[in-house]
Amino acid sequence: FQGKGAGGEPAGVYKAVGVSTKAFGGTADYAKLVDMLISVATSNADMGTLGYVTTILVAGNLKKALDFPASSAGRPIWTGTFADGEVAGYKAMASNQMSGSMTGSEDVGGTDEAVVFGNFADAVIGSFGALETIVDPFRLKKQGVIEATSFQMCDILIRHGESFCKGTGCTG
């Protein structure tokens, strides 16, 4: 999601061409999350495998926040588990693989949390060749250790940037 796009590392959603941006300017709330899906729908890309993905911190805060806090009918923004949740009627998941150290679109040690909404059917993962496993019984022989290494070549492509909206400036 937050690749560098250089040195053999995929660009990910945050640096893909055509991805829209929603500036959070603070904590995530229902209106900002709905704005993300409006951004994708405005580009006629609201079809396919739509959903949210974010950090555990953001998801946890959304579980504690209400969609309409001033109403007696308010309910938690995030329902379900971190792995299989729902936000605004769409699938949502939280993962430690999402960066909690963003600054804008860069994963450079900042304090912003990553939030993405989009059609994940438009994220193509290509795998080249087979998973290679190399066993080396010699390098660490004096310690009685056999070293095993695996290697897999793959790449990730965002087919239509318009199918995604990335959040920036989200603090939790």
Residue, then its C-alpha position, 0 to 999 in steps of 0.5 A: f500500500q505504501g511502496k517506494g516505487a523505486g529499487g524494485e519495490p512496487a509503488g502501491v496505492y499511495k503512489a499510484v497514478g490517478v488515486s484520489t486523496k482525502a485529507f483527514g486533518g485529524t482523527a477518522d470519522y464517518a463523514k470523512l470515510v463516506d467522502m472517500l467512497i464518494s470520491v471513488a463513486t464520482s469516478n464511476a469506479d464504485m463497483g467490484t470488490l470494494g472495501y476499506v483497509t487501515t491500521i489497527l489504531v484507526a479501526g479501534n478508534l472507529k469501533k469506539a466512535l459513533d456514526f451520528p454521535a448527536s443522535s440516539a440512533g448512533r452506532p459504532i462506525w466500525t462493526g465486526t472484527f479487525a479482520d472482517g469488519e464493516v464501515a458504511g456498508y462496505k467490507a473493512m479490515a485492519s492490519n499491522q501491514m498498513s503504515g502508522s508512520m506516514t507523512g502525506s503519501e510517504d511512509v517516512g516515519g511520520t505520525d499519520e495512519a494509512v487509510v484506503f478505500g477502493n476496488f481491490a479487484d483493480a489491484v493486480i498481483g503478478s507472480f513470476g516463476a515458482l517459489e524457490t527454496i534454497v537449502d545451505p547445509f554448509r555456511l553455518k555448519k559449525q553451529g550445526v544449523i542448516e540455513a533455508t532461504s526462499f525467494q518469490m518474484c512478484d509485482i503489484l499493479i493498480r489497473h485503475g487509480e480512480s478505483f482507489c482513494k487514499g487518506t492523508g493526515c489521519t491521526g487515528 
